[in-house]
Amino acid sequence: VLIANDISISRCKALLKNMELAGVRNAVITCESPERLADRFSGYFDCVLVDAPCSGEGMFRKEPSMAADWSPEEVARYSGLQKEILAQAASMVRPGGHLVYSTCTFAPAENEEAVEAFLAAHPDFTPEDVHAPWFTRTAPGFYRLWPHKLLGEGHFVAVLRRQGQENSESLGEKGEKLPKEWLSFAKE
């Protein structure tokens, strides 16, 4: 099951449309705060992908209006928000699972510095290299996607693994009913 979340209702609508267009059938779209999800899904997911809100420097070419709204204060504001979101997301990753963090900005404060601060506070996570020859590796597990080298805009990605062994008993078997935690959350 893929649970896709965005705190913005309008972005959830776009997310739902994209899921439908892609033919994704095993997804649930939620519109919740990271804190609320973390309360319900502690240590639950094999992988959590955080597409963090950011100052959007990587989108300036595509959306020139974003450049006009940019400021150092916005970078600082987003950096703080990203650190909070990362901490909530981390609590939902099961031992042995992955946390993937991404932004569409070039700002080191929102990318490498945000992840390094997270790692300093969460020693149970370590960066993990992946085979991605089209990305530029800047440190173990840290990658830049440059718009002059790829189709698309500028992005940053960090791949982190939570230490520990996966609990195979909690993974469930194919065809198993949805977990009671999910049913309770969905009913509410």
C-alpha positions in Angstrom: 0.0 0.0 0.0 1.2 3.4 -0.9 0.1 6.2 1.3 0.6 9.6 -0.4 0.2 12.7 1.8 0.1 16.4 1.3 -1.0 19.0 3.8 -2.5 21.1 1.0 -5.9 20.1 -0.3 -5.3 21.6 -3.7 -2.0 19.6 -4.1 -3.9 16.5 -2.9 -6.3 16.9 -5.8 -3.4 17.2 -8.2 -1.8 14.2 -6.6 -5.0 12.1 -6.9 -5.3 13.1 -10.6 -1.6 12.0 -11.2 -2.2 8.7 -9.4 -5.2 8.0 -11.5 -3.5 9.0 -14.8 -0.6 6.7 -13.8 -3.0 3.8 -13.1 -1.8 3.4 -9.5 -4.4 1.2 -7.7 -2.7 0.5 -4.4 -2.6 4.1 -3.2 -4.4 6.1 -0.6 -4.2 9.9 -0.6 -4.3 11.7 2.7 -4.3 15.4 3.7 -2.7 15.3 7.1 0.0 17.0 9.1 3.3 15.0 9.4 2.8 14.9 13.2 -0.6 13.3 12.9 0.7 10.6 10.5 3.7 10.0 12.8 1.4 9.4 15.7 -0.5 6.7 13.8 2.3 5.1 11.8 5.3 4.9 14.2 7.9 2.5 12.7 5.4 1.3 10.1 6.8 2.0 6.6 9.5 0.3 4.5 10.2 3.6 2.8 9.2 7.2 3.4 9.8 9.7 0.7 9.8 13.4 1.8 9.4 15.8 -1.1 9.9 18.8 1.2 8.5 22.2 0.7 11.4 24.5 -0.2 12.5 27.9 -1.6 12.3 26.4 -5.1 15.6 27.7 -6.5 15.6 24.7 -8.9 12.3 25.9 -10.4 13.4 29.5 -11.3 13.9 28.6 -15.0 10.5 27.0 -15.2 8.7 29.5 -13.0 10.4 33.0 -13.1 7.9 34.4 -10.6 9.4 32.1 -7.9 12.7 34.0 -8.3 11.0 37.3 -7.6 9.6 35.8 -4.3 13.0 34.3 -3.2 14.8 35.7 -0.1 17.4 34.5 2.4 14.7 34.6 5.0 12.6 32.1 3.0 15.5 29.8 2.8 15.9 29.9 6.6 12.2 29.5 7.1 12.0 26.4 4.9 15.2 24.9 6.4 13.5 24.9 9.8 10.3 23.4 8.5 12.2 20.7 6.6 14.0 19.7 9.8 10.7 19.3 11.6 9.2 17.3 8.7 12.3 15.0 8.5 12.0 14.2 12.2 8.3 13.3 11.9 9.0 11.2 8.7 11.9 9.4 10.4 9.6 8.1 13.1 7.5 6.3 10.6 10.4 4.3 9.0 10.7 0.8 10.3 14.1 -0.6 11.2 16.0 -1.5 8.1 13.8 0.8 6.1 14.6 3.9 4.0 14.0 7.6 4.3 14.4 9.5 1.0 14.6 13.3 1.2 14.2 15.5 -1.8 13.9 19.2 -2.6 13.7 21.3 -5.8 16.2 23.9 -4.6 20.0 24.4 -4.8 20.3 26.0 -1.3 22.7 24.0 0.9 20.8 25.1 4.0 17.8 23.2 2.7 19.7 20.2 1.4 23.0 19.0 2.7 22.9 21.1 5.9 19.3 20.0 6.7 20.2 16.4 6.2 23.4 16.6 8.2 21.6 18.3 11.1 19.0 15.5 10.9 21.7 12.8 10.9 23.4 14.4 13.9 20.1 14.2 15.8 19.2 10.7 14.5 22.2 8.4 14.8 20.1 5.4 13.9 20.0 6.7 10.2 23.0 6.5 7.9 23.4 7.7 4.3 23.2 5.0 1.6 24.6 5.2 -1.9 22.4 4.1 -4.7 23.3 3.3 -8.3 22.2 6.6 -10.1 24.9 7.5 -12.7 22.8 10.3 -14.0 22.9 12.1 -10.6 25.9 13.9 -9.2 27.0 12.4 -5.9 28.1 15.1 -3.5 28.6 12.9 -0.4 27.6 9.4 0.6 23.9 9.1 -0.1 23.6 12.8 -1.2 22.8 13.6 -4.9 22.3 16.7 -7.0 20.2 16.7 -10.2 21.5 19.5 -12.3 19.1 21.0 -15.0 22.0 21.4 -17.5 22.7 17.6 -17.2 19.2 16.2 -17.1 15.8 16.9 -18.5 14.0 18.7 -15.8 14.8 21.2 -13.1 17.3 21.3 -10.3 16.8 18.9 -7.4 18.5 17.4 -4.4 18.0 13.8 -3.0 19.4 12.1 0.1 18.9 8.4 0.7 19.1 7.3 4.3 18.7 3.9 5.9 17.4 3.3 9.4 19.6 0.8 11.2 18.2 -2.4 12.6 16.6 -5.5 11.3 13.3 -5.5 9.6 10.6 -7.3 11.6 9.4 -9.8 9.0 6.4 -10.7 11.2 5.0 -7.1 10.8 5.4 -7.0 7.1 2.3 -9.1 6.4 1.6 -11.5 3.6 0.2 -10.6 0.2 -3.5 -10.5 0.4 -3.6 -9.8 4.1 -6.2 -7.4 5.4 -5.3 -3.8 6.0 -3.6 -3.3 9.4 -5.9 -2.3 12.2 -3.9 1.0 12.6 -4.8 2.0 9.1 -8.5 1.0 9.5 -8.7 3.0 12.7 -7.0 6.0 11.0 -9.2 5.7 7.9 -12.4 5.5 9.9 -11.5 8.6 11.9 
